[in-house]
Amino acid sequence: MNTTRPRRSLARRALVALAGVTIAVTTLSGCLYAAIPPEAAATPAPSREPDLDGIPAGFESFYTQSLDWTPCSGTDAGSYDCTTVTAPLDWSDPGAGSLELAVIRRAATNGDAIGSLLTNPGGPGASGYDLIAQSASFAVGTALSDVYDVIGFDPRGVGRSTAVRCFDAKAMDAYLFDIPADPRGSDGWRAELTDRNKDFVAACEQNSGGILPFITTDNAARDMDLLRGVLGDAKLNYLGYSYGTFLGATYAKLFPERVGRLVLDGAIDPSVSGLDVGTTQAVGFESALRAYMADCLAGRGCPFTGSVDDAMADLGTLLASVDKTPLKATDGRMLGADSLMTAIIAALYSQDSWSYLTQALSDALSGDPDMAFLLADFYYNRTDGTYGDNSTEAFRAYNCMDYPLDTSQADQDAATARIEQQAPTIAPYWQGVDVCEVWPYPPTGVRERITADGAAPIVVVGTTNDPATPYEWSVSLAEQLASGVLVTREGEGHTGYNKGNACVDAAVEAYLVSGTVPQDGLTCTS
């Protein structure tokens, strides 16, 4: 589930995915995770009549458009039906032009859908289309897919929708993996990373067809209401993971009266600044790394010995070593500390991935970086030198427009001090040069509490040692929402639903299927 990804400013994709996970797209898959096949063919559900109530003035033609559902192309999506929805480029100006949203639907398997269930896997930038096409059962579970027409969509700027485009694969490799010539933290190092960011931003501006200023969560939430309308649903039923919780909460802020059954899993706190997001995530990943180390030391084949503190110190030595003397991979890339940290973070999203991290660290200690690059490539959805999506570009586009750059030097110094104290292993490789400092458009997003007064109950699921969306954010969001209900999963990894915890699964499914609201404060042990 990828998700949200950490809001890092190094010249690489920051994982929150799942801030990434987001789900199948951000948890390990392919050779690293058991592949999840698409479900058997289902009879496509007919489109319901569009809900015309409350259409924004000037946007009637968008809400009344007819959808042309056709069998999805490609072997993975052949059991589903797909369409394209036309959305306004600018929700404040109906005459500013339009863009396209790619939508996939898996019909309710019982043949009698109670409505549509929209989903989002996180990022921002992860493909909701791919989430449903490749792993609908992992994304929503059998109980939900039985009764809902499950809807995946690529938000504006993402994937098969009108998308942010920047570098080709070769240039993206250089942007993400090339090691600066000057020492970390030096003026030359900062200048080189700034120049890279300027080149990246220039390519995004040149290749994205003028959409960059409109790639915002506010616009994406308004797009979701358009999808609700054209699908014929009076209210929005929604399951969002990681960044998808911010998208869902934003929808509830804008359209509280249209909230149906919303579940927000692995929450982002909408009131905290981008600086606070990155700082809290650094601490969260350090905590997850310590949990991994304890598990590694208790098992077989761990490359570290002694206490958890000893092992973390040895890992710090390894990171410093490859930072000074990078390791050459079979494909010619050089593994430095930034790419090794990417590999570590990728594996910390799911406890099921810890064995791969053990292998990667063991190999790196022996001078072989190939497994570490496999994890880093998974993080970027890179295979054999090609990138499977534009999630890196979309991630940066959304964050640069959503997060104001209004932190003071004192705030930055305090954040650095906290990271150094509470995440000492990660700290040297966490902060860098922010691409948003050279983004061509000023951010339009705000960071504020969301109450969504008047909305139906909104269930927030938080996992106690979630590294990407730390538990405190779920607690905060549930408290902010006037109708928020908190469900806690005690455990490791990113997000809580459909992760093997029957208590969480039962609470989520009872609400989405029958409207039974969980007890606020319900705690589910592993």
Protein Blocks (a to p, Z undefined) as FASTA:
>chain_A
ZZdddddfbdcdddfbfmbccfklmmcehjlbccddddddddddddddddfehiaehilm
mmmpccdddddehjklmmpccddddddfblkbmknoccdddddddddfklpafbdcddde
bjehiafklmmmmmmmlmnojmlmmmpccdddddehiajbccddfbdfklmmmmmmoccf
bdghiaklmmmmmmmmmmmmmmmmmmnnopmmmmcfklmmmmmmmmmmmnopabdcddde
hjlmmmmmmmmmmmmmlpccdcdehiadfkbcfklmmmmmmmmmmmmmmmmmmmmmmmgh
iabecjfklmmmmmmmmmmmmmmmccddfkopacdfklmmmmmmmmmmpmklmmmmmmmm
mmmmnopaklmmmmmmmmnopaehiafbfklmmmmmmmmmmpccfbcfklmmmmmmmmmm
mmmmlmmmmbccdfklmccbdcfbdcdddfkgoiacddddddfklfklgfklmmmmmmmp
mkbccdddedededjbhnhpaklmmmmmmmmmnopacdehiacdZZ
